């Protein structure tokens, strides 16, 4: 196993899209949410998309409507167009990945989910942006093509396979569930939907298991002995 015992993947609960709270005016995947997580010493899970002009935007959804009220898909917009939008009627804007790396500056670890459109280019550009980054991080994706690309161009980086029983992605659902390509992608860890745990294929020998997304204390109590670490919202899981 390439993951060391003191890795954040084993020791530090991971705040899903930062420590966000819409009721407090702190949107997900915003600088305010990242700052809050860093202040409390939690690792941060983020999502990256490629924009129409080849920039890397930090945003979860493929479409803009839920978080910004604007129509269209994020990959159809230039980053300049995205910069005019605001998250959930706050002053927070969609972060640029390079700016986020500078903002975090290695203070807390990052778990970076590579989304499933244009997987080869997005993976390559994400890894390129991380070349001089000094902080601790790992990559993950539902799309095995992202992991294959990462394995080829940056084999030393830790990479994880996301999975679950149901998903809406460009790859077949049975691959997301069974993670059939793991023999080729060689993931260092598995991130699996807690609603589907325990699930034997998710706990393969020598592979760290993360559970997503833990939102209540009851969910945490149920899975804490099943998984090695959690990706969470709303609660404050203990650090190891």
For each residue, the residues with C-beta under 8 A, 3 or more apart:
1: 188 206 207 208
2: 158 188
3: 7 9 10 158 188 189 208
4: 7
5: 10
6: 10 11
7: 3 4 10 11 136 158
8: 11 12 14 43 109 136 138
9: 3 111 138 158 189 208 210 228 229
10: 3 5 6 7 208 228 229 240
11: 6 7 8 229 239 240
12: 8 41 42 43 108 109 229 239 240
13: 42 43 229 230 231 232 237 238 239
14: 8 42 43 44 45 109 111 210 229 230 231 232
15: 18 19 33 37 42 43 44 45 231 232 233
16: 28 45 212 213 231 232 233
17: 20 28 29 33 44 45 46 47 60 233
18: 15 26 28 29 30 32 33 34 36 37 44 46
19: 15 26 33 36 37 40 42
20: 17 26 27 28 29 30 32 33 36 233
21: 24 25 26
22: 25 26 27 28 88
23:
24: 21
25: 21 22 32 88 90
26: 18 19 20 21 22 30 32 33 36 90 92
27: 20 22 30 32 33 67 87 88 90 92
28: 16 17 18 20 22 33 60 67 87
29: 17 18 20 33 46 47 58 59 60 67 87 94 95
30: 18 20 26 27 33 34 87 90 92 95
31: 34 35 92 95 100 103
32: 18 20 25 26 27 35 36 90 92
33: 15 17 18 19 20 26 27 28 29 30 36 37
34: 18 30 31 37 38 44 46 95 100 103 104
35: 31 32 38 39 103
36: 18 19 20 26 32 33 39 40
37: 15 18 19 33 34 40 42 43 44 108
38: 34 35 41 42 44 104 107 108
39: 35 36
40: 19 36 37 236
41: 12 38 108 239
42: 12 13 14 15 19 37 38 108 239
43: 8 12 13 14 15 37 108 109 110 111
44: 14 15 17 18 34 37 38 104 108 109 110 111
45: 14 15 16 17 110 111 112 113 212 231
46: 17 18 29 34 58 100 110 111 112 113
47: 17 29 58 59 60 112 113 115
48: 56 57 58 59 97 112 113 114 115 122 126
49: 56 57 58 59 62 74 75 115 117 122
50: 54 55 56 57 75 117 118 121 122 125
51: 54 55 56 57 74 75 77 78 79 82
52: 75 76 77 78
53: 78 79 80
54: 50 51 121 125
55: 50 51 78 79 96 97
56: 48 49 50 51 96 97 98 122 125 126 129
57: 48 49 50 51 74 79 82 94 95 96 97
58: 29 46 47 48 49 94 95 96 97 100
59: 29 47 48 49 67 74 82 94
60: 17 28 29 47 67
61: 64 65 66 67 74
62: 49 73 74 75 115 117
63: 66 72 73 74
64: 61 67 68 69 70 71 72 73 74 77 82 85
65: 61 68 69 70 71
66: 61 63
67: 27 28 29 59 60 61 64 87 88
68: 64 65 85 86 87 88 94
69: 64 65 89
70: 64 65 85
71: 64 65
72: 63 64 76 77
73: 62 63 64 76 77
74: 49 51 57 59 61 62 63 64 77 82
75: 49 50 51 52 62 117 118
76: 52 72 73
77: 51 52 64 72 73 74 81 82
78: 51 52 53 55 81 82
79: 51 53 55 57 82 83 96
80: 53 83 84
81: 77 78 84 85
82: 51 57 59 64 74 77 78 79 85 93 94
83: 79 80 93 94
84: 80 81
85: 64 68 70 81 82 93 94
86: 68 89 90 91 92 93
87: 27 28 29 30 67 68 90 92 93 94
88: 22 25 27 67 68 92
89: 69 86
90: 25 26 27 30 32 86 87
91: 86
92: 26 27 30 31 32 86 87 88
93: 82 83 85 86 87
94: 29 57 58 59 68 82 83 85 87
95: 29 30 31 34 57 58 99 100 103
96: 55 56 57 58 79 99 100
97: 48 55 56 57 58 100 101 126 129
98: 56 101 102 129
99: 95 96 102 103
100: 31 34 46 58 95 96 97 103 104
101: 97 98 104 105 110 129 130 133 135
102: 98 99 105
103: 31 34 35 95 99 100
104: 34 38 44 100 101 107 108 110 135
105: 101 102 134 135
106: 133 134 135 136
107: 38 104 135
108: 12 37 38 41 42 43 44 104 135
109: 8 12 14 43 44 135 136 137 138
110: 43 44 45 46 101 104 135 136 137 138
111: 9 14 43 44 45 46 137 138 140 160 231
112: 45 46 47 48 126 137 138 139 140
113: 45 46 47 48 139 140 141 162
114: 48 119 122 123 126 139 140 141 143 146
115: 47 48 49 62 122 141 143
116: 119 141 142 143 146 169 170 171
117: 49 50 62 75 122 170
118: 50 75 121 122
119: 114 116 122 123 141 143 145 146 149
120: 123 124 145 149
121: 50 54 118 124 125
122: 48 49 50 56 114 115 117 118 119 125 126 146
123: 114 119 120 126 127 139 141 145 146 149 150 153
124: 120 121 127 128 149 153
125: 50 54 56 121 122 128 129
126: 48 56 97 112 114 122 123 129 130 139
127: 123 124 130 131 139 150 153 154 157
128: 124 125 131
129: 56 97 98 101 125 126 133
130: 101 126 127 133 137 157
131: 127 128
132:
133: 101 106 129 130 137
134: 105 106
135: 101 104 105 106 107 108 109 110
136: 7 8 106 109 110
137: 109 110 111 112 130 133 158
138: 8 9 109 110 111 112 157 158 159 160 188 189
139: 112 113 114 123 126 127 146 147 150 157 158 159 160
140: 111 112 113 114 159 160 161 162 189 191
141: 113 114 115 116 119 123 144 146 147 159 160 161 162
142: 116 161 162 163 167 169 171 176
143: 114 115 116 119 146 147 169 170 171
144: 141 147 148 161 171 175 179 181 182 184 185
145: 119 120 123 148 149 171
146: 114 116 119 122 123 139 141 143 149 150
147: 139 141 143 144 150 151 159 161 181 185 187
148: 144 145 151 152 181 184 185
149: 119 120 123 124 145 146 152 153
150: 123 127 139 146 147 153 154 155 157 159
151: 147 148 154 155 159 185 186
152: 148 149 155
153: 123 124 127 149 150
154: 127 150 151 157
155: 150 151 152
156:
157: 127 130 138 139 150 154
158: 2 3 7 9 137 138 139 188 189
159: 138 139 140 141 147 150 151 185 186 187 188
160: 111 138 139 140 141 187 188 189 190 191 208 210
161: 140 141 142 144 147 179 181 182 185 187 189 190 191
162: 113 140 141 142 176 190 191 192 212
163: 142 176 177 178 179 190 191 192 193 202
164: 167 176 177 192 193 195 196
165: 177 193 195 196
166: 173 177
167: 142 164 173 176
168:
169: 116 142 143 173 176
170: 116 117 143
171: 116 142 143 144 145 175 176
172: 175 176
173: 166 167 169 176 177
174: 177 178 180
175: 144 171 172 178 179 180 181
176: 142 162 163 164 167 169 171 172 173 179
177: 163 164 165 166 173 174
178: 163 174 175 201
179: 144 161 163 175 176 182 187 190 201 202
180: 174 175
181: 144 147 148 161 175 184 185
182: 144 161 179 185 186 187 204
183: 186
184: 144 148 181
185: 144 147 148 151 159 161 181 182
186: 151 159 182 183
187: 147 159 160 161 179 182 190 207
188: 1 2 3 138 158 159 160 207 208
189: 3 9 138 140 158 160 161 207 208 209 210 228
190: 160 161 162 163 179 187 202 203 204 207 208 209 210
191: 140 160 161 162 163 210 211 212 231
192: 162 163 164 196 197 199 202 209 210 211 212 227
193: 163 164 165 196 197 211 212
194: 197 211 212 213 214 219 222 223 227 230
195: 164 165
196: 164 165 192 193 199 202
197: 192 193 194 202 211 223 226 227
198: 202 203 226
199: 192 196 202 203
200: 203
201: 178 179 204
202: 163 179 190 192 196 197 198 199 209
203: 190 198 199 200 207 209 226
204: 182 190 201 207
205:
206: 1
207: 1 187 188 189 190 203 204
208: 1 3 9 10 160 188 189 190 228 229
209: 189 190 192 202 203 226 227 228
210: 9 14 160 189 190 191 192 227 228 229 230 231
211: 191 192 193 194 197 214 223 226 227 229 230 231
212: 16 45 162 191 192 193 194 230 231
213: 16 194 231 232 233
214: 194 211 219 220 223 230 231 232 233 235 237
215: 219 232 233 234 235
216: 219 220 234 235
217: 220 221 235
218: 221 222
219: 194 214 215 216 222 223
220: 214 216 217 223 224 230 232 235 237
221: 217 218 224
222: 194 218 219 226
223: 194 197 211 214 219 220 226 227 230
224: 220 221 227 230 237
225:
226: 197 198 203 209 211 222 223
227: 192 194 197 209 210 211 223 224 230
228: 9 10 189 208 209 210
229: 9 10 11 12 13 14 208 210 211
230: 13 14 194 210 211 212 214 220 223 224 227 237
231: 13 14 15 16 45 111 191 210 211 212 213 214
232: 13 14 15 16 213 214 215 220 235 237
233: 15 16 17 20 213 214 215
234: 215 216
235: 214 215 216 217 220 232
236: 40
237: 13 214 220 224 230 232
238: 13
239: 11 12 13 41 42
240: 10 11 12
